[in-house]
Amino acid sequence: MVYRSPEPTTGIKSDGFAPHRLIRTEQVNHDVKRFTFALQSEDAYCGLNVNAITMLRWHKPGNKSAYLRPYTPTSEVTRKGEIEFTIKRYEGGKMTPHLHSLQVGDTVEMGKQIQKIEYVPNQWDHVVLIGGGSGITPLYQQLLHSLPDTSDKTKFTLIYGNKTPADILLKKEFDEFEKNYKDRFTMVYTVDQADDSWKGLTGFVTKDLIAQYAPSKDSNVKILVCGPPGQMKAVSGTKAEDGSQGEVEGALAELGYGTDKVFKF
C-alpha cells in the first residue's frame, strides 16, 4: 500500500496549470497564514500523493516570466473539494508577499506534481523526521496520513527546531498527534531563543540531540530532513547542484547514517 490520493475528477493538473479560487484564510501566527483553495468541483480530490508537492505560479504584472514555487499541502490527500497550504511570509520574497496579500475570491495557478519520496507503511520500523521553520510541512503531511492508519505500526519521532516559540508551526496539531498516538509518536521541540514561558529544549538540532532520539544506524530506520539551508547543511548536508540527494554530511554523517538511511526534501 502506498499513500495516494484517490483518482481526481478535476483536481490539480499534472500536465499544466489551472486557476484555483481562494475560499478561506486563517492567520496562524505573526507571519504564517493557512490558505484553502477550491478544487474544480466539490467531489474532486487533489490528485497528489503523500510526500508530493505542487507548484504555485504567479505572473507579476510587468514581468516577462512567472514566479514558480513548490509547496506541500497541509490537507489530507483524501480531502474532497479543496486543498490547503500553510505558508510563511518572507520579507523580500517574490511569491509569499503576494500570497499573503490575497483576498477570498482571488485565484492562484496550481499544477505539476513532483513526488519526493514514496512512503509504504511498515517499510521501516522507525522514521525520524528532522525539520526547521516552514520546512515542517512535508513532515507534517507524512504524519497526517500515517498515524491514523491502524495497519501501520511504524514509529515516528519528530525533532523540530525554530528560532523562537512563536515561530513553531502546527504546534496544536503536533501536540494532538502526541496525545492521540503516544504509542507511535514522539515530539521533540527545540528553539534558539527561549522566552520566560518556554519549558522545552533550547539550542540547535545537534548530533547529540539526534543521537538521543534516533535509533542506531544499524536499525531499520529512515530519516527525513527538511528545513532552511543552514539547518540542512548542519544536519544532513544539502542536495547536490543537480537536485539529486548527494552525500550525507553534517551531524547524520558523523553518526554514521548513510545515503540509504537519509532522505533530504
ChimeraX commands (.cxc) that place a marker at each C-alpha (Angstrom):
marker #1 position 0.00,0.00,0.00 radius 0.5
marker #1 position 1.27,3.45,-0.94 radius 0.5
marker #1 position -0.45,6.62,0.23 radius 0.5
marker #1 position -2.08,8.06,-2.87 radius 0.5
marker #1 position -4.92,10.45,-3.46 radius 0.5
marker #1 position -7.99,8.80,-4.98 radius 0.5
marker #1 position -8.31,9.42,-8.69 radius 0.5
marker #1 position -9.14,13.10,-9.16 radius 0.5
marker #1 position -12.04,14.15,-11.33 radius 0.5
marker #1 position -10.91,17.76,-11.70 radius 0.5
marker #1 position -8.12,18.12,-9.16 radius 0.5
marker #1 position -4.66,19.65,-9.55 radius 0.5
marker #1 position -3.47,19.40,-13.16 radius 0.5
marker #1 position -0.48,17.13,-13.65 radius 0.5
marker #1 position 0.38,18.40,-17.13 radius 0.5
marker #1 position -0.04,22.15,-16.75 radius 0.5
marker #1 position -1.59,24.87,-14.61 radius 0.5
marker #1 position -5.14,25.95,-13.80 radius 0.5
marker #1 position -6.54,28.72,-11.58 radius 0.5
marker #1 position -7.89,27.81,-8.14 radius 0.5
marker #1 position -10.04,30.15,-6.09 radius 0.5
marker #1 position -9.15,31.09,-2.51 radius 0.5
marker #1 position -12.11,30.23,-0.28 radius 0.5
marker #1 position -10.76,31.00,3.21 radius 0.5
marker #1 position -7.67,32.07,5.13 radius 0.5
marker #1 position -6.53,31.75,8.71 radius 0.5
marker #1 position -3.78,33.75,10.42 radius 0.5
marker #1 position -1.68,31.09,12.17 radius 0.5
marker #1 position 0.93,33.35,13.77 radius 0.5
marker #1 position 2.72,36.64,13.13 radius 0.5
marker #1 position 4.00,35.68,9.67 radius 0.5
marker #1 position 2.17,32.48,8.70 radius 0.5
marker #1 position -1.24,32.02,7.08 radius 0.5
marker #1 position -3.27,28.96,6.20 radius 0.5
marker #1 position -4.80,29.18,2.71 radius 0.5
marker #1 position -7.63,26.95,1.49 radius 0.5
marker #1 position -8.34,26.83,-2.24 radius 0.5
marker #1 position -11.26,25.23,-4.05 radius 0.5
marker #1 position -10.72,22.41,-6.48 radius 0.5
marker #1 position -12.72,22.45,-9.68 radius 0.5
marker #1 position -15.62,20.51,-8.16 radius 0.5
marker #1 position -16.85,19.55,-4.68 radius 0.5
marker #1 position -16.26,15.86,-5.48 radius 0.5
marker #1 position -12.69,16.30,-6.70 radius 0.5
marker #1 position -9.57,15.09,-4.92 radius 0.5
marker #1 position -6.31,16.99,-5.28 radius 0.5
marker #1 position -4.65,14.09,-7.13 radius 0.5
marker #1 position -1.41,14.42,-5.18 radius 0.5
marker #1 position 0.33,11.60,-3.33 radius 0.5
marker #1 position 1.73,11.86,0.19 radius 0.5
marker #1 position 5.21,13.45,0.09 radius 0.5
marker #1 position 4.44,15.15,-3.22 radius 0.5
marker #1 position 4.47,18.88,-3.85 radius 0.5
marker #1 position 2.61,21.07,-6.27 radius 0.5
marker #1 position 3.78,24.26,-7.92 radius 0.5
marker #1 position 2.09,27.62,-7.45 radius 0.5
marker #1 position 2.55,30.13,-10.27 radius 0.5
marker #1 position 2.10,33.91,-10.35 radius 0.5
marker #1 position 2.53,36.22,-13.32 radius 0.5
marker #1 position 3.57,39.51,-11.74 radius 0.5
marker #1 position 2.41,42.43,-13.89 radius 0.5
marker #1 position 5.36,43.78,-15.89 radius 0.5
marker #1 position 7.47,40.64,-15.53 radius 0.5
marker #1 position 8.36,38.61,-18.59 radius 0.5
marker #1 position 8.48,35.33,-16.71 radius 0.5
marker #1 position 6.25,33.93,-13.96 radius 0.5
marker #1 position 7.29,33.15,-10.41 radius 0.5
marker #1 position 7.09,29.44,-9.58 radius 0.5
marker #1 position 7.38,27.99,-6.09 radius 0.5
marker #1 position 6.83,24.44,-4.74 radius 0.5
marker #1 position 4.52,23.87,-1.77 radius 0.5
marker #1 position 3.41,20.83,0.20 radius 0.5
marker #1 position -0.28,20.76,1.11 radius 0.5
marker #1 position -1.19,20.54,4.80 radius 0.5
marker #1 position -4.53,18.95,3.99 radius 0.5
marker #1 position -5.21,15.26,3.56 radius 0.5
marker #1 position -4.81,13.97,0.02 radius 0.5
marker #1 position -8.21,12.34,0.52 radius 0.5
marker #1 position -9.98,15.64,1.29 radius 0.5
marker #1 position -12.67,16.44,-1.25 radius 0.5
marker #1 position -13.28,19.74,-2.95 radius 0.5
marker #1 position -10.38,21.77,-1.54 radius 0.5
marker #1 position -6.67,21.90,-0.85 radius 0.5
marker #1 position -4.89,23.70,1.99 radius 0.5
marker #1 position -1.41,25.21,2.34 radius 0.5
marker #1 position 0.32,26.70,5.40 radius 0.5
marker #1 position 2.74,29.36,4.16 radius 0.5
marker #1 position 5.19,31.67,5.88 radius 0.5
marker #1 position 5.63,35.22,4.58 radius 0.5
marker #1 position 9.25,36.12,3.83 radius 0.5
marker #1 position 10.15,39.79,3.70 radius 0.5
marker #1 position 11.68,40.49,0.32 radius 0.5
marker #1 position 10.35,37.23,-1.08 radius 0.5
marker #1 position 8.98,37.12,-4.60 radius 0.5
marker #1 position 6.00,34.84,-4.02 radius 0.5
marker #1 position 4.98,34.80,-0.35 radius 0.5
marker #1 position 4.16,38.55,0.00 radius 0.5
marker #1 position 1.81,38.14,-2.98 radius 0.5
marker #1 position 0.17,35.07,-1.48 radius 0.5
marker #1 position -0.30,36.82,1.85 radius 0.5
marker #1 position -1.99,39.74,0.07 radius 0.5
marker #1 position -4.68,37.52,-1.50 radius 0.5
marker #1 position -8.30,38.03,-0.57 radius 0.5
marker #1 position -11.05,35.42,-0.56 radius 0.5
marker #1 position -12.22,35.05,-4.15 radius 0.5
marker #1 position -8.78,35.67,-5.68 radius 0.5
marker #1 position -7.18,32.88,-7.70 radius 0.5
marker #1 position -3.76,31.25,-7.88 radius 0.5
marker #1 position -2.50,28.96,-10.61 radius 0.5
marker #1 position -1.54,25.46,-9.47 radius 0.5
marker #1 position -0.15,22.47,-11.28 radius 0.5
marker #1 position 2.53,19.82,-11.71 radius 0.5
marker #1 position 3.05,17.13,-9.08 radius 0.5
marker #1 position 6.62,16.43,-8.01 radius 0.5
marker #1 position 6.98,13.22,-6.00 radius 0.5
marker #1 position 9.64,13.38,-3.29 radius 0.5
marker #1 position 9.74,10.01,-1.54 radius 0.5
marker #1 position 7.10,7.31,-1.67 radius 0.5
marker #1 position 6.05,6.06,1.75 radius 0.5
marker #1 position 4.96,2.43,2.18 radius 0.5
marker #1 position 3.51,1.54,5.61 radius 0.5
marker #1 position 5.71,-0.78,7.68 radius 0.5
marker #1 position 8.64,-0.44,5.28 radius 0.5
marker #1 position 10.72,0.92,8.17 radius 0.5
marker #1 position 10.43,0.22,11.88 radius 0.5
marker #1 position 11.12,3.84,12.81 radius 0.5
marker #1 position 11.02,7.09,10.86 radius 0.5
marker #1 position 12.82,10.11,12.30 radius 0.5
marker #1 position 11.66,13.46,10.96 radius 0.5
marker #1 position 14.02,16.43,11.39 radius 0.5
marker #1 position 12.55,19.79,10.46 radius 0.5
marker #1 position 13.08,23.51,10.82 radius 0.5
marker #1 position 10.82,26.52,10.35 radius 0.5
marker #1 position 8.40,26.35,7.45 radius 0.5
marker #1 position 10.19,23.23,6.17 radius 0.5
marker #1 position 7.93,21.32,8.51 radius 0.5
marker #1 position 5.03,20.97,6.05 radius 0.5
marker #1 position 6.10,17.75,4.24 radius 0.5
marker #1 position 6.92,16.14,7.57 radius 0.5
marker #1 position 3.51,17.13,8.91 radius 0.5
marker #1 position 1.84,15.65,5.86 radius 0.5
marker #1 position 3.65,12.35,6.42 radius 0.5
marker #1 position 2.34,12.17,9.98 radius 0.5
marker #1 position -1.15,13.32,8.99 radius 0.5
marker #1 position -1.56,10.26,6.79 radius 0.5
marker #1 position 0.49,7.66,8.64 radius 0.5
marker #1 position -0.55,8.00,12.27 radius 0.5
marker #1 position -4.31,7.41,11.81 radius 0.5
marker #1 position -3.62,4.26,9.78 radius 0.5
marker #1 position -4.15,1.39,12.21 radius 0.5
marker #1 position -2.44,-1.07,9.84 radius 0.5
marker #1 position 0.79,0.94,10.02 radius 0.5
marker #1 position 2.96,0.04,13.02 radius 0.5
marker #1 position 5.85,2.38,12.12 radius 0.5
marker #1 position 7.08,4.55,14.98 radius 0.5
marker #1 position 7.77,8.24,14.33 radius 0.5
marker #1 position 9.93,10.81,16.09 radius 0.5
marker #1 position 9.82,14.46,15.05 radius 0.5
marker #1 position 12.68,16.77,16.03 radius 0.5
marker #1 position 11.58,20.30,15.17 radius 0.5
marker #1 position 13.81,23.37,15.54 radius 0.5
marker #1 position 12.72,27.01,15.42 radius 0.5
marker #1 position 14.09,30.44,16.27 radius 0.5
marker #1 position 11.51,31.23,18.95 radius 0.5
marker #1 position 8.41,29.55,20.44 radius 0.5
marker #1 position 6.25,31.93,18.38 radius 0.5
marker #1 position 7.74,30.53,15.17 radius 0.5
marker #1 position 6.58,26.96,15.78 radius 0.5
marker #1 position 4.10,25.97,13.07 radius 0.5
marker #1 position 1.29,23.46,13.56 radius 0.5
marker #1 position 2.08,23.07,17.27 radius 0.5
marker #1 position -1.55,22.39,18.17 radius 0.5
marker #1 position -1.69,19.63,15.56 radius 0.5
marker #1 position 1.58,18.04,16.68 radius 0.5
marker #1 position 0.54,18.12,20.33 radius 0.5
marker #1 position -2.70,16.38,19.35 radius 0.5
marker #1 position -0.72,13.73,17.49 radius 0.5
marker #1 position 1.40,13.10,20.56 radius 0.5
marker #1 position -1.69,12.86,22.75 radius 0.5
marker #1 position -3.65,10.57,20.43 radius 0.5
marker #1 position -0.79,8.39,19.14 radius 0.5
marker #1 position 1.59,8.31,22.08 radius 0.5
marker #1 position 2.47,4.66,21.40 radius 0.5
marker #1 position 3.79,5.56,17.93 radius 0.5
marker #1 position 4.79,9.22,18.01 radius 0.5
marker #1 position 7.36,11.24,19.97 radius 0.5
marker #1 position 7.54,15.04,19.62 radius 0.5
marker #1 position 10.75,16.97,20.33 radius 0.5
marker #1 position 10.77,20.78,20.11 radius 0.5
marker #1 position 13.85,22.96,20.41 radius 0.5
marker #1 position 14.20,26.75,20.00 radius 0.5
marker #1 position 17.19,29.02,19.60 radius 0.5
marker #1 position 15.77,31.87,21.67 radius 0.5
marker #1 position 13.50,30.89,24.55 radius 0.5
marker #1 position 11.16,33.23,26.41 radius 0.5
marker #1 position 10.06,33.02,30.04 radius 0.5
marker #1 position 7.13,30.76,29.19 radius 0.5
marker #1 position 9.19,28.17,27.30 radius 0.5
marker #1 position 9.67,24.88,29.17 radius 0.5
marker #1 position 11.20,22.85,26.33 radius 0.5
marker #1 position 14.68,22.38,24.91 radius 0.5
marker #1 position 16.86,25.24,23.69 radius 0.5
marker #1 position 19.58,25.26,21.06 radius 0.5
marker #1 position 20.11,23.95,17.56 radius 0.5
marker #1 position 19.40,20.45,16.27 radius 0.5
marker #1 position 22.78,18.85,17.00 radius 0.5
marker #1 position 24.44,15.47,16.68 radius 0.5
marker #1 position 23.91,14.82,20.39 radius 0.5
marker #1 position 20.21,15.70,20.21 radius 0.5
marker #1 position 19.66,13.42,17.23 radius 0.5
marker #1 position 21.57,10.59,18.90 radius 0.5
marker #1 position 19.34,10.91,21.96 radius 0.5
marker #1 position 16.15,10.23,20.00 radius 0.5
marker #1 position 17.09,8.39,16.80 radius 0.5
marker #1 position 17.65,4.61,16.55 radius 0.5
marker #1 position 21.14,3.47,15.61 radius 0.5
marker #1 position 22.41,3.47,12.05 radius 0.5
marker #1 position 22.21,-0.32,12.05 radius 0.5
marker #1 position 18.46,-0.44,12.72 radius 0.5
marker #1 position 15.62,-0.38,10.18 radius 0.5
marker #1 position 15.30,3.41,10.32 radius 0.5
marker #1 position 14.70,6.16,7.78 radius 0.5
marker #1 position 15.49,9.81,8.47 radius 0.5
marker #1 position 13.62,12.53,6.56 radius 0.5
marker #1 position 15.07,16.05,6.71 radius 0.5
marker #1 position 13.52,19.34,5.62 radius 0.5
marker #1 position 14.46,22.82,6.77 radius 0.5
marker #1 position 16.27,26.04,5.92 radius 0.5
marker #1 position 19.65,25.74,4.17 radius 0.5
marker #1 position 21.71,26.36,7.29 radius 0.5
marker #1 position 19.98,23.62,9.21 radius 0.5
marker #1 position 20.12,21.22,6.28 radius 0.5
marker #1 position 23.86,21.80,5.93 radius 0.5
marker #1 position 24.45,21.16,9.63 radius 0.5
marker #1 position 22.18,18.13,9.94 radius 0.5
marker #1 position 22.35,16.20,6.65 radius 0.5
marker #1 position 24.19,18.27,4.10 radius 0.5
marker #1 position 22.38,19.93,1.23 radius 0.5
marker #1 position 21.34,18.35,-2.04 radius 0.5
marker #1 position 23.74,18.20,-4.98 radius 0.5
marker #1 position 23.69,21.01,-7.54 radius 0.5
marker #1 position 21.70,18.86,-9.98 radius 0.5
marker #1 position 18.96,18.36,-7.37 radius 0.5
marker #1 position 19.92,14.78,-6.53 radius 0.5
marker #1 position 20.33,13.66,-2.93 radius 0.5
marker #1 position 24.13,13.85,-2.85 radius 0.5
marker #1 position 26.19,12.51,0.01 radius 0.5
marker #1 position 25.10,12.59,3.64 radius 0.5
marker #1 position 27.09,15.19,5.55 radius 0.5
marker #1 position 26.84,17.06,8.85 radius 0.5
marker #1 position 25.56,15.51,12.07 radius 0.5
marker #1 position 23.97,12.49,10.42 radius 0.5
marker #1 position 27.21,11.60,8.65 radius 0.5
marker #1 position 29.07,11.89,11.95 radius 0.5
marker #1 position 26.55,9.46,13.46 radius 0.5
marker #1 position 27.22,7.01,10.65 radius 0.5
marker #1 position 23.95,7.20,8.71 radius 0.5
marker #1 position 24.48,6.52,5.00 radius 0.5
marker #1 position 22.56,7.55,1.90 radius 0.5
marker #1 position 20.27,4.54,2.26 radius 0.5
marker #1 position 19.06,5.87,5.62 radius 0.5
marker #1 position 18.59,9.58,4.87 radius 0.5
marker #1 position 16.28,11.50,2.53 radius 0.5
marker #1 position 16.55,15.27,2.00 radius 0.5
marker #1 position 13.43,17.12,0.88 radius 0.5
marker link #1:1,2 radius 0.2
marker link #1:2,3 radius 0.2
marker link #1:3,4 radius 0.2
marker link #1:4,5 radius 0.2
marker link #1:5,6 radius 0.2
marker link #1:6,7 radius 0.2
marker link #1:7,8 radius 0.2
marker link #1:8,9 radius 0.2
marker link #1:9,10 radius 0.2
marker link #1:10,11 radius 0.2
marker link #1:11,12 radius 0.2
marker link #1:12,13 radius 0.2
marker link #1:13,14 radius 0.2
marker link #1:14,15 radius 0.2
marker link #1:15,16 radius 0.2
marker link #1:16,17 radius 0.2
marker link #1:17,18 radius 0.2
marker link #1:18,19 radius 0.2
marker link #1:19,20 radius 0.2
marker link #1:20,21 radius 0.2
marker link #1:21,22 radius 0.2
marker link #1:22,23 radius 0.2
marker link #1:23,24 radius 0.2
marker link #1:24,25 radius 0.2
marker link #1:25,26 radius 0.2
marker link #1:26,27 radius 0.2
marker link #1:27,28 radius 0.2
marker link #1:28,29 radius 0.2
marker link #1:29,30 radius 0.2
marker link #1:30,31 radius 0.2
marker link #1:31,32 radius 0.2
marker link #1:32,33 radius 0.2
marker link #1:33,34 radius 0.2
marker link #1:34,35 radius 0.2
marker link #1:35,36 radius 0.2
marker link #1:36,37 radius 0.2
marker link #1:37,38 radius 0.2
marker link #1:38,39 radius 0.2
marker link #1:39,40 radius 0.2
marker link #1:40,41 radius 0.2
marker link #1:41,42 radius 0.2
marker link #1:42,43 radius 0.2
marker link #1:43,44 radius 0.2
marker link #1:44,45 radius 0.2
marker link #1:45,46 radius 0.2
marker link #1:46,47 radius 0.2
marker link #1:47,48 radius 0.2
marker link #1:48,49 radius 0.2
marker link #1:49,50 radius 0.2
marker link #1:50,51 radius 0.2
marker link #1:51,52 radius 0.2
marker link #1:52,53 radius 0.2
marker link #1:53,54 radius 0.2
marker link #1:54,55 radius 0.2
marker link #1:55,56 radius 0.2
marker link #1:56,57 radius 0.2
marker link #1:57,58 radius 0.2
marker link #1:58,59 radius 0.2
marker link #1:59,60 radius 0.2
marker link #1:60,61 radius 0.2
marker link #1:61,62 radius 0.2
marker link #1:62,63 radius 0.2
marker link #1:63,64 radius 0.2
marker link #1:64,65 radius 0.2
marker link #1:65,66 radius 0.2
marker link #1:66,67 radius 0.2
marker link #1:67,68 radius 0.2
marker link #1:68,69 radius 0.2
marker link #1:69,70 radius 0.2
marker link #1:70,71 radius 0.2
marker link #1:71,72 radius 0.2
marker link #1:72,73 radius 0.2
marker link #1:73,74 radius 0.2
marker link #1:74,75 radius 0.2
marker link #1:75,76 radius 0.2
marker link #1:76,77 radius 0.2
marker link #1:77,78 radius 0.2
marker link #1:78,79 radius 0.2
marker link #1:79,80 radius 0.2
marker link #1:80,81 radius 0.2
marker link #1:81,82 radius 0.2
marker link #1:82,83 radius 0.2
marker link #1:83,84 radius 0.2
marker link #1:84,85 radius 0.2
marker link #1:85,86 radius 0.2
marker link #1:86,87 radius 0.2
marker link #1:87,88 radius 0.2
marker link #1:88,89 radius 0.2
marker link #1:89,90 radius 0.2
marker link #1:90,91 radius 0.2
marker link #1:91,92 radius 0.2
marker link #1:92,93 radius 0.2
marker link #1:93,94 radius 0.2
marker link #1:94,95 radius 0.2
marker link #1:95,96 radius 0.2
marker link #1:96,97 radius 0.2
marker link #1:97,98 radius 0.2
marker link #1:98,99 radius 0.2
marker link #1:99,100 radius 0.2
marker link #1:100,101 radius 0.2
marker link #1:101,102 radius 0.2
marker link #1:102,103 radius 0.2
marker link #1:103,104 radius 0.2
marker link #1:104,105 radius 0.2
marker link #1:105,106 radius 0.2
marker link #1:106,107 radius 0.2
marker link #1:107,108 radius 0.2
marker link #1:108,109 radius 0.2
marker link #1:109,110 radius 0.2
marker link #1:110,111 radius 0.2
marker link #1:111,112 radius 0.2
marker link #1:112,113 radius 0.2
marker link #1:113,114 radius 0.2
marker link #1:114,115 radius 0.2
marker link #1:115,116 radius 0.2
marker link #1:116,117 radius 0.2
marker link #1:117,118 radius 0.2
marker link #1:118,119 radius 0.2
marker link #1:119,120 radius 0.2
marker link #1:120,121 radius 0.2
marker link #1:121,122 radius 0.2
marker link #1:122,123 radius 0.2
marker link #1:123,124 radius 0.2
marker link #1:124,125 radius 0.2
marker link #1:125,126 radius 0.2
marker link #1:126,127 radius 0.2
marker link #1:127,128 radius 0.2
marker link #1:128,129 radius 0.2
marker link #1:129,130 radius 0.2
marker link #1:130,131 radius 0.2
marker link #1:131,132 radius 0.2
marker link #1:132,133 radius 0.2
marker link #1:133,134 radius 0.2
marker link #1:134,135 radius 0.2
marker link #1:135,136 radius 0.2
marker link #1:136,137 radius 0.2
marker link #1:137,138 radius 0.2
marker link #1:138,139 radius 0.2
marker link #1:139,140 radius 0.2
marker link #1:140,141 radius 0.2
marker link #1:141,142 radius 0.2
marker link #1:142,143 radius 0.2
marker link #1:143,144 radius 0.2
marker link #1:144,145 radius 0.2
marker link #1:145,146 radius 0.2
marker link #1:146,147 radius 0.2
marker link #1:147,148 radius 0.2
marker link #1:148,149 radius 0.2
marker link #1:149,150 radius 0.2
marker link #1:150,151 radius 0.2
marker link #1:151,152 radius 0.2
marker link #1:152,153 radius 0.2
marker link #1:153,154 radius 0.2
marker link #1:154,155 radius 0.2
marker link #1:155,156 radius 0.2
marker link #1:156,157 radius 0.2
marker link #1:157,158 radius 0.2
marker link #1:158,159 radius 0.2
marker link #1:159,160 radius 0.2
marker link #1:160,161 radius 0.2
marker link #1:161,162 radius 0.2
marker link #1:162,163 radius 0.2
marker link #1:163,164 radius 0.2
marker link #1:164,165 radius 0.2
marker link #1:165,166 radius 0.2
marker link #1:166,167 radius 0.2
marker link #1:167,168 radius 0.2
marker link #1:168,169 radius 0.2
marker link #1:169,170 radius 0.2
marker link #1:170,171 radius 0.2
marker link #1:171,172 radius 0.2
marker link #1:172,173 radius 0.2
marker link #1:173,174 radius 0.2
marker link #1:174,175 radius 0.2
marker link #1:175,176 radius 0.2
marker link #1:176,177 radius 0.2
marker link #1:177,178 radius 0.2
marker link #1:178,179 radius 0.2
marker link #1:179,180 radius 0.2
marker link #1:180,181 radius 0.2
marker link #1:181,182 radius 0.2
marker link #1:182,183 radius 0.2
marker link #1:183,184 radius 0.2
marker link #1:184,185 radius 0.2
marker link #1:185,186 radius 0.2
marker link #1:186,187 radius 0.2
marker link #1:187,188 radius 0.2
marker link #1:188,189 radius 0.2
marker link #1:189,190 radius 0.2
marker link #1:190,191 radius 0.2
marker link #1:191,192 radius 0.2
marker link #1:192,193 radius 0.2
marker link #1:193,194 radius 0.2
marker link #1:194,195 radius 0.2
marker link #1:195,196 radius 0.2
marker link #1:196,197 radius 0.2
marker link #1:197,198 radius 0.2
marker link #1:198,199 radius 0.2
marker link #1:199,200 radius 0.2
marker link #1:200,201 radius 0.2
marker link #1:201,202 radius 0.2
marker link #1:202,203 radius 0.2
marker link #1:203,204 radius 0.2
marker link #1:204,205 radius 0.2
marker link #1:205,206 radius 0.2
marker link #1:206,207 radius 0.2
marker link #1:207,208 radius 0.2
marker link #1:208,209 radius 0.2
marker link #1:209,210 radius 0.2
marker link #1:210,211 radius 0.2
marker link #1:211,212 radius 0.2
marker link #1:212,213 radius 0.2
marker link #1:213,214 radius 0.2
marker link #1:214,215 radius 0.2
marker link #1:215,216 radius 0.2
marker link #1:216,217 radius 0.2
marker link #1:217,218 radius 0.2
marker link #1:218,219 radius 0.2
marker link #1:219,220 radius 0.2
marker link #1:220,221 radius 0.2
marker link #1:221,222 radius 0.2
marker link #1:222,223 radius 0.2
marker link #1:223,224 radius 0.2
marker link #1:224,225 radius 0.2
marker link #1:225,226 radius 0.2
marker link #1:226,227 radius 0.2
marker link #1:227,228 radius 0.2
marker link #1:228,229 radius 0.2
marker link #1:229,230 radius 0.2
marker link #1:230,231 radius 0.2
marker link #1:231,232 radius 0.2
marker link #1:232,233 radius 0.2
marker link #1:233,234 radius 0.2
marker link #1:234,235 radius 0.2
marker link #1:235,236 radius 0.2
marker link #1:236,237 radius 0.2
marker link #1:237,238 radius 0.2
marker link #1:238,239 radius 0.2
marker link #1:239,240 radius 0.2
marker link #1:240,241 radius 0.2
marker link #1:241,242 radius 0.2
marker link #1:242,243 radius 0.2
marker link #1:243,244 radius 0.2
marker link #1:244,245 radius 0.2
marker link #1:245,246 radius 0.2
marker link #1:246,247 radius 0.2
marker link #1:247,248 radius 0.2
marker link #1:248,249 radius 0.2
marker link #1:249,250 radius 0.2
marker link #1:250,251 radius 0.2
marker link #1:251,252 radius 0.2
marker link #1:252,253 radius 0.2
marker link #1:253,254 radius 0.2
marker link #1:254,255 radius 0.2
marker link #1:255,256 radius 0.2
marker link #1:256,257 radius 0.2
marker link #1:257,258 radius 0.2
marker link #1:258,259 radius 0.2
marker link #1:259,260 radius 0.2
marker link #1:260,261 radius 0.2
marker link #1:261,262 radius 0.2
marker link #1:262,263 radius 0.2
marker link #1:263,264 radius 0.2
marker link #1:264,265 radius 0.2
view
